[in-house]
Amino acid sequence: MKLPEYYDALKNHDWHYQYSDDHRVYLAGERERSNLLSHARRSPEHQKLYQEFRAYTNGLMSEPERPSDE
């Protein structure tokens, strides 16, 4: 998955799925998180983007910039 696509996947991920009362939402969130983490291990750039989104969703930094499609 290229960085711009990965950015979109991170942006659309429900980062707060673990607070859902619906177990199906929780399981879907876990599967998606696992998939996102496996992509993060593919390159330092993917890993950095994942960490930036984690910090962003925890209110520790502003939203990361979307990588260019080039």
Secondary structure as GFF3:
##gff-version 3
##sequence-region A 1 70
A	DSSP	alpha_helix	3	12	.	.	.	ID=ss1
A	DSSP	three_ten_helix	17	19	.	.	.	ID=ss2
A	DSSP	alpha_helix	23	40	.	.	.	ID=ss3
A	DSSP	alpha_helix	44	57	.	.	.	ID=ss4
###
